Amino acid sequence: MLLGIGLPPITANVSNTLGLAPGSFVGAYGYRRELAGQRERSIQLGAASVIGGVIGAVLLLTLPAGAFKAIVPVLIGLALLLVVLGPRISGWLANTRHVTSTRVSPLMWLVTLGAGVYGGYFGAAQGVLLMGLLGLLLAESLQRQNALKNVLAGLVNAVAAVVFIIAATEHINWAAAGLIAAGSIIGGLLGARVGRRLPPAVLRGVIVVVGVVAIVKLLV
């Protein structure tokens, strides 16, 4: 949307990240019941998200402005495949030596770090990527994965926003960031109420639609 109204790519990315940060935390608050018992996991994976978010934000400010247009559609497409095929892949992995776990494995920590880099670099559809990865590695219900995803995405957006405010104030469109923040807060409240009532299959469908729309917007 921001690119569509004429904002430069970096300005759009930076302003979008600032605006989305509060919405993720509001969504996490709305899912607080599903977060029960996930404190230690949230801290461990949150550390990976914070580190990744800082790295991603620095990459956004140092790489060519148009680089993300070639990279991001591929990442979102991969995330969608993980969301759609996640249950089948998990079933296949269950017949091998791999098993999902409620504990934070080194692999889970590393992929969360990678998702944080992606989110700090290009925040859009970060949740799609996280949901796909958590679905493969974390032995929890989809709703509890979604609650954890809100926390991790919020941390990434928050630390990236701090980097942008410190090092890239000239790229911030405060009006756009403010409007997105207002929308993300309202959306976070409504999304938490609606999302926890959706059956897993419907929730996966919503995630896929959001991801496909993001890809189309980037390629058109």
C-alpha positions in Angstrom: 0.0 0.0 0.0 2.8 2.4 0.9 4.6 1.6 -2.3 1.4 2.1 -4.2 1.0 5.7 -2.9 4.5 6.6 -4.0 6.7 6.2 -1.0 10.3 5.0 -1.8 11.0 1.4 -0.8 13.2 2.1 2.2 10.8 4.7 3.5 7.9 2.3 3.1 9.7 -0.5 4.9 10.8 1.7 7.8 7.4 3.4 8.3 5.6 0.0 8.0 7.9 -1.6 10.7 7.3 1.3 13.1 3.6 1.2 12.6 3.2 -2.6 13.0 5.1 -2.9 16.3 2.3 -1.9 18.6 -0.2 -4.1 16.8 1.8 -7.3 17.3 2.0 -6.7 21.1 -1.8 -5.9 21.2 -2.4 -9.2 19.4 -0.1 -11.0 21.8 -2.1 -9.5 24.7 -5.3 -10.7 23.1 -3.8 -14.2 23.0 -2.6 -14.1 26.6 -4.5 -17.2 27.5 -2.7 -19.2 24.8 0.6 -17.7 26.0 0.2 -19.3 29.4 3.1 -21.7 30.1 5.2 -20.3 27.3 7.2 -17.8 29.3 10.6 -19.6 29.1 10.1 -20.4 25.4 9.1 -16.8 24.7 12.3 -15.6 26.4 14.6 -18.0 24.6 13.1 -17.5 21.1 12.6 -13.8 21.9 16.4 -13.4 22.3 16.8 -14.9 18.8 14.1 -12.5 17.4 15.8 -9.5 18.9 19.2 -10.3 17.5 17.7 -11.2 14.1 15.7 -8.0 14.0 18.7 -5.8 14.6 20.7 -7.6 11.9 17.8 -7.3 9.4 17.3 -3.6 10.1 21.0 -3.0 9.5 20.8 -5.0 6.2 17.8 -2.8 5.1 19.8 0.3 5.6 23.0 -1.0 3.9 21.7 -3.1 0.9 20.5 -1.5 -2.3 16.9 -0.1 -2.0 15.5 -2.4 -4.7 17.0 -5.7 -3.4 14.0 -6.7 -1.4 11.8 -6.9 -4.4 13.7 -9.8 -5.7 14.2 -11.6 -2.4 11.0 -11.2 -0.5 8.5 -12.9 -2.9 10.6 -16.0 -2.7 10.7 -16.0 1.1 7.0 -15.5 1.3 6.3 -18.2 -1.2 8.4 -20.6 0.9 6.6 -19.6 4.0 3.2 -20.3 2.4 4.4 -23.8 1.3 5.4 -24.5 4.9 2.0 -23.4 6.2 0.0 -25.4 3.6 2.2 -28.5 3.7 3.3 -28.2 7.3 0.9 -31.0 8.7 2.0 -33.4 5.9 5.6 -32.6 6.4 5.3 -33.0 10.1 3.6 -36.4 9.6 6.4 -37.5 7.3 9.0 -36.3 9.8 7.3 -38.2 12.6 8.1 -41.4 10.7 11.8 -40.4 10.7 14.1 -39.6 13.6 12.8 -36.0 13.7 10.0 -35.2 16.2 8.4 -31.9 17.1 9.1 -30.8 20.6 7.7 -28.4 23.2 11.3 -27.5 24.1 13.4 -24.9 22.2 15.9 -26.9 20.2 19.0 -25.3 18.6 17.4 -25.6 15.2 14.2 -23.8 16.4 16.4 -21.0 17.9 18.3 -20.7 14.6 15.3 -20.6 12.3 13.7 -18.0 14.7 16.9 -15.9 14.3 16.6 -16.2 10.5 12.9 -15.2 10.7 14.0 -12.2 12.8 16.5 -11.2 10.1 13.8 -11.4 7.5 11.4 -9.4 9.7 13.9 -6.7 10.5 14.7 -6.4 6.8 11.1 -6.6 5.5 8.4 -6.8 8.1 5.5 -7.8 5.8 4.4 -11.4 6.0 6.9 -12.1 8.8 4.0 -13.8 10.7 3.5 -16.2 7.7 7.1 -17.3 7.8 7.1 -17.7 11.6 3.8 -19.7 11.5 5.3 -22.1 8.9 8.5 -22.6 10.9 6.8 -23.1 14.2 4.3 -25.5 12.7 7.2 -27.7 11.6 9.2 -27.6 14.8 7.0 -26.8 17.8 4.6 -29.4 19.3 1.9 -27.0 20.2 -1.6 -26.2 18.9 -1.9 -23.7 16.0 -3.5 -21.2 18.3 -0.6 -21.4 20.8 1.8 -21.1 18.0 0.0 -18.0 16.8 0.2 -16.5 20.2 3.9 -17.0 20.3 4.3 -15.7 16.8 2.7 -12.4 17.9 5.3 -12.0 20.7 8.2 -12.8 18.4 7.0 -10.5 15.5 6.4 -7.7 18.0 10.0 -8.0 19.4 11.4 -7.9 15.9 9.4 -4.9 14.8 10.2 -3.1 18.1 14.0 -3.5 17.9 14.1 -2.7 14.2 12.0 0.4 14.9 14.6 1.5 17.5 17.4 1.0 14.9 15.5 3.1 12.3 14.7 5.9 14.8 18.4 6.1 15.7 20.0 5.6 12.3 17.4 6.4 9.6 15.1 9.1 10.8 15.2 10.7 7.4 13.5 7.6 6.0 10.5 7.7 8.4 7.2 9.0 7.2 5.6 9.7 10.5 2.1 10.2 9.1 2.2 6.8 7.4 3.7 5.1 10.5 1.0 6.7 12.8 -1.9 5.6 10.6 -0.5 2.0 10.4 0.0 2.0 14.2 -3.6 3.0 14.7 -4.8 0.4 12.3 -2.6 -2.3 13.7 -3.8 -1.7 17.2 -7.4 -2.0 16.3 -6.7 -4.9 14.0 -4.7 -6.6 16.7 -7.6 -6.4 19.1 -10.2 -7.6 16.6 -7.8 -10.2 15.1 -7.2 -11.8 18.5 -10.9 -12.2 19.2 -11.7 -13.6 15.7 -8.5 -15.7 15.2 -8.8 -17.8 18.4 -12.3 -18.9 17.3 -11.2 -20.1 13.9 -10.7 -23.8 13.2 -7.0 -24.6 12.3 -7.9 -25.2 8.6 -9.6 -21.8 8.3 -6.8 -20.1 10.1 -4.3 -21.7 7.7 -6.4 -20.5 4.8 -6.4 -16.9 6.1 -2.6 -17.0 6.5 -2.2 -18.3 2.9 -4.5 -15.6 1.5 -2.5 -12.8 3.3 0.7 -14.3 2.0 -0.5 -14.6 -1.6 -1.8 -11.0 -1.6 1.6 -9.8 -0.4 3.4 -11.7 -3.2 1.0 -10.2 -5.8 1.5 -6.7 -4.5 5.3 -7.1 -4.8 5.3 -8.6 -8.3 2.7 -6.3 -9.9 
